[in-house]
Amino acid sequence: METGVLFPLSSFPSNYGIGDLGENAYKVIDLLEKNGADYLQILPFHPSTQANSPYRAVSTYAGDEIYINLDYLVADGLLDSVPEFYPDAIKVPYDKVRKFKRTYLLKAYENFKFTEDYYNFLKKCPWVLDYAIFCTFATVNNSYDWASWPDEFKKYPQEHQVNLTKYSKEIGYYQFVQYIFFNQWFKLKKYANDKGIKIIGDMPFYVDHGSVEVWLDNKSFLLDGIGYPTSVAGVPPDYFSPTGQYWGNPIYDWQYLEKNDFRFWIERIGWASEIFDITRIDHFRAFDSYWDIPASAKTAMEGKWQYAPGYALFDKIYETLGDVELVAEDLGYLRPEVIELKDHYHLKGMKVFQFMLNDGYDNLENSFFYSGTHDNETIKGWISGLNEEDIYKLKAIVDDDLPLNEAILKFCLQSDASDVIIPIWDLLEVDNDQRFNTPGVVNDTNWTYRVANIDDVTKAMELFKNLSK
């Protein structure tokens, strides 16, 4: 068995109101190694403009500049000094931190001397220029809704009618922050790998309409003549929502993708396999069947099931990329064909303790087993909502003299699962007032949970070690 901790980068302690790629990130790695963990699982770190959710990202390749550590820019001589900013915040103040960091990143950009390493990065990652142009155009037009832009900006990928020299400084800034972000990221990843820690990344299945990918590649999505989706993604009524979830992402044009040898997916998974050791693909079931909602619908209940060429896609993925390590998020009500697709390619799936109380804790051998995911209640909060009958059943299952929430974590860590992941908030035994995300809800608390003090991480990892014995 291999074990690890789900700990979003945004939740790390730091001096600047949000987790970043600085000194405390390295301390987190040290604590994982010291206490016997094999994995650090994070959530997407892509830039977002919608409710701070990286599942609605501007790019599925780029790193959000908000995670750049400013202290390292001081050490590199790009900044003189940077004051602390909300270091003790237990909720990430995204807007304030974003504005604060942008001020200093602009100063660092002004002081940056272009190097051979910088140019090699841009050559290796051609997506960076597309991202920089898109973000610049979004700033010029005061919107990421590219379908509403004047034609010269909207159709630039096809017609190249905009003189980019007019915007060279702005484009250069966005290229600069990607260079800095991934320079810091790959150093942290190497440090983790050298310590024996594998990093599990997270790939949303869908991309956002207001993203560089959809702007560049209209043909891979079901869009109307103006550029807006004709069908959007979501899920039917489920555990989280009685009316389903209306996500709003554009649906893929699978016929076009297949004719194009799935280039969109090959390149996307190829990049993920470079920046992570293992990639968890969210909403895996949509490779088999997906919920197609008319864009004009008021709720997700108006959708219908459609089918995707999953086998053809994965054949091409492994033919092109080789033995990439993927984990399938196969939760929820699935038709048998979804599991058959996963098993055909020997992919590990996911099991969640909170979902299994009534059906039993069997068939864990080829699964990543979680006490809860980022979308679940905290374990402590979940327990508080159970009735007496469920509490009795739960105590009989975990059968331990420990407090119930700790007994559950111990049960997971000593189960027959091939891999176990425990979220940091469950190790810190917090209640639902610090729940990381409530699916299908837009509010001021989703994605904001943060561990303000590295001492709390030490405490969490000591519990992790003790419960693993």
C-alpha positions as CSV (number, residue, x, y, z in Angstrom):
1,M,0.0,0.0,0.0
2,E,1.1,3.6,-0.7
3,T,-0.4,6.5,1.1
4,G,-0.5,10.2,0.9
5,V,-2.3,13.5,1.7
6,L,-4.6,15.6,-0.4
7,F,-3.3,19.1,0.2
8,P,-4.2,21.8,-2.3
9,L,-1.4,24.3,-3.1
10,S,-3.7,27.2,-2.2
11,S,-4.1,25.7,1.3
12,F,-0.4,25.7,2.1
13,P,0.9,28.1,4.8
14,S,2.9,31.0,3.5
15,N,3.6,34.7,4.2
16,Y,1.2,36.0,1.5
17,G,-2.3,34.9,2.2
18,I,-2.3,31.8,-0.1
19,G,-0.1,28.8,-0.4
20,D,2.7,29.1,-2.9
21,L,5.9,27.5,-4.2
22,G,8.1,28.9,-1.4
23,E,9.9,27.6,1.7
24,N,6.8,26.2,3.4
25,A,6.1,24.0,0.3
26,Y,9.4,22.4,0.8
27,K,8.7,21.9,4.5
28,V,5.4,20.2,3.6
29,I,7.4,17.7,1.4
30,D,9.8,17.2,4.3
31,L,6.9,16.4,6.7
32,L,5.4,14.0,4.2
33,E,8.7,12.1,3.9
34,K,9.3,12.1,7.6
35,N,5.9,10.6,8.4
36,G,5.9,7.9,5.8
37,A,3.8,9.3,3.1
38,D,4.3,8.4,-0.6
39,Y,2.1,11.0,-2.3
40,L,1.2,14.6,-2.3
41,Q,-2.1,15.1,-4.1
42,I,-3.0,18.7,-5.2
43,L,-5.9,20.2,-7.1
44,P,-5.6,22.1,-10.4
45,F,-3.3,25.2,-10.2
46,H,-4.5,26.9,-13.3
47,P,-5.5,30.5,-13.4
48,S,-9.2,31.1,-12.9
49,T,-11.5,34.2,-13.1
50,Q,-14.7,32.5,-12.0
51,A,-15.4,32.0,-8.2
52,N,-11.7,31.1,-7.9
53,S,-12.4,27.6,-9.1
54,P,-9.5,26.1,-11.1
55,Y,-12.1,23.9,-12.7
56,R,-13.2,27.0,-14.6
57,A,-9.7,27.9,-15.8
58,V,-8.4,30.4,-18.4
59,S,-5.9,27.7,-19.5
60,T,-5.5,24.0,-18.8
61,Y,-1.7,24.4,-19.3
62,A,-0.8,27.6,-17.5
63,G,0.1,28.0,-13.8
64,D,-1.7,30.7,-11.8
65,E,0.7,33.5,-11.0
66,I,-0.8,33.8,-7.6
67,Y,1.2,30.7,-6.5
68,I,4.6,32.3,-7.4
69,N,6.7,32.8,-4.3
70,L,7.9,36.4,-4.1
71,D,10.8,35.7,-1.7
72,Y,12.6,33.8,-4.4
73,L,12.3,36.8,-6.7
74,V,14.0,38.8,-4.0
75,A,16.7,36.2,-3.8
76,D,17.1,36.4,-7.5
77,G,17.6,40.1,-7.4
78,L,14.3,40.9,-9.2
79,L,12.8,42.6,-6.2
80,D,14.3,44.5,-3.3
81,S,11.9,43.3,-0.6
82,V,8.3,42.3,-0.1
83,P,6.2,42.8,3.1
84,E,4.1,40.0,4.6
85,F,0.5,40.0,3.4
86,Y,-2.3,38.2,5.4
87,P,0.1,35.5,6.6
88,D,-2.3,34.2,9.2
89,A,-5.4,34.1,7.1
90,I,-7.4,30.9,7.4
91,K,-9.5,31.8,4.3
92,V,-7.7,32.8,1.2
93,P,-8.6,36.4,0.2
94,Y,-8.1,35.8,-3.5
95,D,-8.8,39.2,-4.9
96,K,-6.6,41.0,-2.4
97,V,-3.7,38.5,-2.8
98,R,-4.0,38.6,-6.6
99,K,-3.8,42.4,-6.7
100,F,-0.9,42.4,-4.2
101,K,1.2,39.8,-6.1
102,R,0.5,41.4,-9.5
103,T,2.1,44.6,-8.2
104,Y,5.3,42.9,-7.3
105,L,5.3,40.6,-10.3
106,L,5.1,43.6,-12.6
107,K,8.1,45.1,-10.8
108,A,10.0,41.8,-11.2
109,Y,9.2,41.7,-14.9
110,E,10.6,45.2,-15.3
111,N,13.9,44.0,-13.7
112,F,14.1,40.7,-15.6
113,K,16.9,40.1,-18.0
114,F,16.0,37.6,-20.8
115,T,18.2,34.6,-20.6
116,E,18.9,31.5,-22.7
117,D,17.0,29.4,-20.2
118,Y,14.0,31.7,-20.7
119,Y,14.0,31.4,-24.5
120,N,14.5,27.6,-24.2
121,F,11.4,27.5,-22.0
122,L,9.3,29.4,-24.6
123,K,10.6,27.1,-27.3
124,K,9.7,24.0,-25.4
125,C,6.3,25.3,-24.4
126,P,4.7,26.9,-27.5
127,W,1.4,27.1,-25.7
128,V,2.8,30.0,-23.5
129,L,2.7,32.5,-26.4
130,D,-0.9,31.6,-27.2
131,Y,-1.8,32.0,-23.5
132,A,0.0,35.3,-23.3
133,I,-1.8,36.6,-26.4
134,F,-5.2,35.4,-25.1
135,C,-4.7,37.1,-21.7
136,T,-3.6,40.3,-23.3
137,F,-6.6,40.4,-25.6
138,A,-8.9,39.7,-22.6
139,T,-7.4,42.7,-20.8
140,V,-7.8,44.9,-23.9
141,N,-11.4,43.8,-24.3
142,N,-12.1,43.7,-20.5
143,S,-13.5,40.2,-20.8
144,Y,-12.5,36.6,-21.2
145,D,-15.7,36.0,-23.2
146,W,-13.7,35.8,-26.5
147,A,-16.9,35.2,-28.5
148,S,-18.0,38.8,-27.7
149,W,-14.7,40.4,-28.9
150,P,-14.3,42.4,-32.1
151,D,-13.6,40.1,-35.0
152,E,-9.9,41.0,-35.3
153,F,-9.3,39.7,-31.7
154,K,-11.9,36.9,-31.8
155,K,-10.6,35.4,-35.1
156,Y,-7.0,36.1,-34.5
157,P,-6.1,32.3,-34.3
158,Q,-7.4,31.9,-37.8
159,E,-6.7,35.3,-39.5
160,H,-3.9,36.9,-37.5
161,Q,-5.2,40.4,-38.2
162,V,-3.9,42.1,-34.9
163,N,-0.5,43.7,-34.9
164,L,1.1,42.1,-31.8
165,T,4.0,44.6,-31.6
166,K,1.5,47.1,-30.1
167,Y,1.0,44.7,-27.1
168,S,4.5,43.3,-26.8
169,K,5.0,44.4,-23.3
170,E,1.8,42.9,-22.0
171,I,2.4,39.7,-23.9
172,G,5.9,39.5,-22.5
173,Y,4.6,39.8,-18.9
174,Y,2.3,36.8,-19.3
175,Q,5.2,34.8,-20.8
176,F,7.5,35.9,-17.9
177,V,5.1,34.8,-15.1
178,Q,4.7,31.3,-16.8
179,Y,8.5,31.0,-16.9
180,I,8.8,31.9,-13.3
181,F,5.9,29.7,-12.2
182,F,7.2,26.6,-13.9
183,N,10.8,27.3,-12.9
184,Q,9.6,27.2,-9.3
185,W,7.2,24.3,-9.8
186,F,9.8,22.0,-11.4
187,K,12.3,22.7,-8.7
188,L,9.7,21.7,-6.0
189,K,8.7,18.6,-8.0
190,K,12.3,17.5,-8.2
191,Y,12.8,18.0,-4.5
192,A,9.7,15.9,-3.8
193,N,10.7,13.1,-6.2
194,D,14.2,13.1,-4.7
195,K,12.6,12.6,-1.3
196,G,10.5,9.7,-2.7
197,I,7.3,11.7,-2.9
198,K,5.2,11.4,-6.0
199,I,2.9,14.3,-6.9
200,I,-0.6,13.5,-8.0
201,G,-2.1,16.3,-10.2
202,D,-5.7,16.8,-11.1
203,M,-7.2,17.3,-14.6
204,P,-10.7,18.6,-15.1
205,F,-12.5,16.7,-17.8
206,Y,-14.0,19.8,-19.4
207,V,-12.4,23.2,-20.2
208,D,-14.0,26.6,-19.8
209,H,-15.6,28.5,-22.7
210,G,-13.6,31.6,-21.7
211,S,-10.3,29.8,-22.1
212,V,-7.4,30.0,-24.5
213,E,-8.0,26.4,-25.6
214,V,-11.6,27.0,-26.9
215,W,-10.6,30.3,-28.5
216,L,-7.8,28.6,-30.4
217,D,-9.6,25.4,-31.3
218,N,-13.2,26.1,-32.0
219,K,-13.6,23.0,-34.1
220,S,-13.0,20.7,-31.1
221,F,-16.2,22.0,-29.4
222,L,-19.9,22.2,-30.2
223,L,-20.3,26.0,-30.8
224,D,-22.7,28.1,-32.8
225,G,-21.7,30.5,-35.6
226,I,-21.0,33.3,-33.1
227,G,-18.8,31.1,-30.9
228,Y,-21.0,30.2,-28.0
229,P,-21.8,26.6,-26.9
230,T,-24.9,24.9,-28.3
231,S,-24.6,22.2,-25.6
232,V,-23.0,22.4,-22.2
233,A,-21.7,20.0,-19.6
234,G,-23.1,18.9,-16.3
235,V,-24.5,15.9,-14.5
236,P,-28.1,14.7,-13.8
237,P,-29.6,14.8,-10.3
238,D,-27.2,13.1,-7.9
239,Y,-25.9,12.9,-4.3
240,F,-24.9,16.5,-4.4
241,S,-27.9,18.1,-6.1
242,P,-31.5,17.1,-6.6
243,T,-31.7,19.1,-9.9
244,G,-28.3,18.0,-11.2
245,Q,-25.4,20.3,-11.8
246,Y,-25.3,22.7,-14.7
247,W,-21.6,23.4,-15.2
248,G,-21.8,25.3,-18.4
249,N,-18.6,24.1,-20.1
250,P,-18.8,23.5,-23.8
251,I,-19.2,19.9,-25.0
252,Y,-16.5,18.3,-27.1
253,D,-17.1,17.6,-30.8
254,W,-16.1,13.9,-30.5
255,Q,-16.5,13.3,-34.2
256,Y,-14.0,16.0,-35.1
257,L,-11.6,15.0,-32.3
258,E,-11.5,11.4,-33.6
259,K,-10.8,12.5,-37.2
260,N,-8.0,14.7,-35.8
261,D,-6.4,11.8,-33.9
262,F,-7.5,13.3,-30.6
263,R,-4.7,15.8,-30.8
264,F,-6.4,18.1,-28.2
265,W,-6.4,15.3,-25.6
266,I,-3.0,13.9,-26.5
267,E,-1.3,17.2,-26.0
268,R,-3.2,18.0,-22.9
269,I,-2.4,14.6,-21.2
270,G,1.1,14.8,-22.5
271,W,1.7,18.1,-20.7
272,A,0.1,16.8,-17.5
273,S,2.5,13.8,-17.5
274,E,5.4,16.2,-17.6
275,I,4.3,18.4,-14.7
276,F,2.9,15.6,-12.5
277,D,3.9,12.0,-11.7
278,I,0.3,10.8,-11.7
279,T,-2.7,12.5,-13.1
280,R,-6.2,12.1,-11.7
281,I,-8.8,12.7,-14.4
282,D,-11.9,14.1,-13.0
283,H,-15.3,12.9,-14.3
284,F,-13.8,9.9,-16.0
285,R,-17.2,8.5,-16.9
286,A,-17.6,11.1,-19.7
287,F,-15.0,9.2,-21.7
288,D,-17.8,6.7,-22.0
289,S,-21.1,8.6,-21.6
290,Y,-21.7,12.3,-20.8
291,W,-24.6,14.5,-19.9
292,D,-25.4,16.8,-22.7
293,I,-27.5,19.9,-21.7
294,P,-29.0,22.3,-24.2
295,A,-27.3,25.7,-23.6
296,S,-30.7,27.3,-23.2
297,A,-31.8,24.9,-20.5
298,K,-32.5,26.4,-17.0
299,T,-31.3,23.3,-15.1
300,A,-29.3,20.2,-15.7
301,M,-32.5,18.1,-15.6
302,E,-33.1,18.9,-19.3
303,G,-30.0,17.0,-20.4
304,K,-29.6,13.6,-22.1
305,W,-26.9,11.0,-22.3
306,Q,-24.5,10.9,-25.2
307,Y,-21.6,8.6,-25.9
308,A,-17.9,9.2,-26.4
309,P,-15.3,7.1,-28.3
310,G,-13.3,6.2,-25.1
311,Y,-11.5,3.1,-26.4
312,A,-10.3,4.9,-29.6
313,L,-9.1,7.8,-27.5
314,F,-7.1,5.7,-24.9
315,D,-5.7,3.5,-27.6
316,K,-4.2,6.7,-29.2
317,I,-3.1,8.1,-25.8
318,Y,-1.0,5.0,-25.0
319,E,0.2,4.6,-28.6
320,T,1.5,8.2,-28.6
321,L,2.5,8.9,-25.0
322,G,3.5,5.5,-23.7
323,D,2.9,4.4,-20.2
324,V,1.5,7.5,-18.6
325,E,0.1,7.1,-15.1
326,L,-3.6,8.0,-14.8
327,V,-6.2,7.6,-12.1
328,A,-9.9,7.5,-13.1
329,E,-12.4,9.4,-11.0
330,D,-15.2,6.8,-11.4
331,L,-17.5,7.9,-8.6
332,G,-21.3,8.2,-8.7
333,Y,-23.9,6.2,-10.5
334,L,-22.2,4.6,-13.5
335,R,-23.3,2.2,-16.2
336,P,-21.1,-1.0,-16.3
337,E,-19.4,0.2,-19.5
338,V,-17.6,2.9,-17.6
339,I,-15.9,0.4,-15.3
340,E,-15.2,-1.9,-18.3
341,L,-13.4,1.0,-20.0
342,K,-11.3,1.8,-16.9
343,D,-10.5,-1.9,-16.3
344,H,-9.5,-2.5,-20.0
345,Y,-6.6,0.0,-19.6
346,H,-5.8,-1.2,-16.0
347,L,-6.5,2.2,-14.5
348,K,-7.0,2.5,-10.8
349,G,-10.3,4.1,-9.8
350,M,-11.5,5.9,-6.6
351,K,-13.4,4.9,-3.5
352,V,-14.7,7.3,-0.9
353,F,-15.4,6.2,2.7
354,Q,-18.4,8.6,3.0
355,F,-20.1,7.0,0.1
356,M,-19.7,3.4,1.1
357,L,-21.4,3.1,4.5
358,N,-24.5,1.4,3.2
359,D,-22.9,-0.9,0.7
360,G,-19.8,-2.1,2.6
361,Y,-16.1,-1.5,2.2
362,D,-15.2,-4.1,-0.4
363,N,-13.2,-4.2,-3.7
364,L,-10.6,-1.7,-2.6
365,E,-7.6,-3.6,-4.0
366,N,-7.2,-1.5,-7.2
367,S,-8.4,1.8,-5.9
368,F,-7.3,5.1,-4.4
369,F,-9.3,5.1,-1.2
370,Y,-10.2,8.5,0.3
371,S,-11.8,9.4,3.6
372,G,-13.4,12.2,1.5
373,T,-12.5,14.3,-1.6
374,H,-12.3,18.1,-2.0
375,D,-16.0,18.0,-2.8
376,N,-17.1,16.1,0.3
377,E,-17.9,17.2,3.8
378,T,-15.1,17.0,6.3
379,I,-15.1,13.7,8.1
380,K,-16.0,15.4,11.4
381,G,-18.8,17.3,9.7
382,W,-20.1,14.2,8.0
383,I,-20.2,12.3,11.3
384,S,-22.2,15.1,12.9
385,G,-24.9,14.7,10.3
386,L,-25.4,10.9,10.7
387,N,-28.4,9.5,12.5
388,E,-28.1,7.1,15.5
389,E,-28.5,4.0,13.3
390,D,-25.7,5.0,11.0
391,I,-23.4,5.9,13.9
392,Y,-24.0,2.5,15.4
393,K,-23.3,0.9,12.0
394,L,-20.2,3.0,11.6
395,K,-18.8,2.1,15.1
396,A,-19.2,-1.6,14.3
397,I,-17.2,-1.2,11.1
398,V,-14.3,0.8,12.3
399,D,-14.2,-1.0,15.7
400,D,-11.7,1.1,17.5
401,D,-11.4,2.9,20.8
402,L,-10.2,6.1,19.1
403,P,-12.4,9.1,18.6
404,L,-14.7,8.2,15.7
405,N,-13.2,10.6,13.1
406,E,-9.7,9.2,13.9
407,A,-10.9,5.6,13.8
408,I,-12.2,6.3,10.3
409,L,-8.9,7.6,9.1
410,K,-7.1,4.6,10.7
411,F,-9.6,2.3,9.0
412,C,-8.7,3.9,5.6
413,L,-5.0,3.8,6.2
414,Q,-5.0,0.2,7.3
415,S,-7.4,-1.1,4.7
416,D,-6.8,-3.4,1.7
417,A,-6.8,-0.5,-0.7
418,S,-3.8,-0.3,-3.0
419,D,-3.5,3.5,-2.3
420,V,-5.0,5.7,0.4
421,I,-5.3,9.5,0.4
422,I,-6.4,11.5,3.4
423,P,-7.3,15.2,3.0
424,I,-5.3,17.6,5.2
425,W,-8.6,19.0,6.7
426,D,-9.5,15.5,8.0
427,L,-6.1,15.1,9.6
428,L,-6.7,18.5,11.3
429,E,-10.2,17.4,12.4
430,V,-12.0,20.5,11.3
431,D,-15.8,20.8,10.9
432,N,-17.9,21.7,7.9
433,D,-17.4,25.4,8.5
434,Q,-14.0,24.8,6.9
435,R,-15.3,22.5,4.1
436,F,-13.1,23.0,1.1
437,N,-15.8,22.9,-1.6
438,T,-19.6,22.5,-1.9
439,P,-20.3,21.3,-5.5
440,G,-22.9,23.2,-7.6
441,V,-22.7,26.2,-5.3
442,V,-21.1,29.6,-5.9
443,N,-20.2,31.3,-2.7
444,D,-17.4,33.1,-0.9
445,T,-16.0,30.1,1.0
446,N,-15.4,27.5,-1.7
447,W,-11.7,27.0,-2.5
448,T,-10.7,29.3,0.4
449,Y,-9.7,26.8,3.1
450,R,-6.1,27.4,4.3
451,V,-3.7,26.0,6.9
452,A,-2.1,29.2,8.2
453,N,0.6,27.6,10.3
454,I,3.3,25.1,9.4
455,D,3.0,23.8,13.0
456,D,-0.5,22.6,12.1
457,V,0.9,20.6,9.2
458,T,3.4,19.0,11.6
459,K,0.5,18.1,13.9
460,A,-1.5,16.6,11.0
461,M,1.3,14.6,9.7
462,E,2.2,13.1,13.1
463,L,-1.5,11.9,13.3
464,F,-1.1,10.5,9.8
465,K,1.9,8.5,10.9
466,N,0.3,7.3,14.1
467,L,-2.8,6.1,12.4
468,S,-0.8,4.3,9.7
469,K,0.8,2.0,12.1
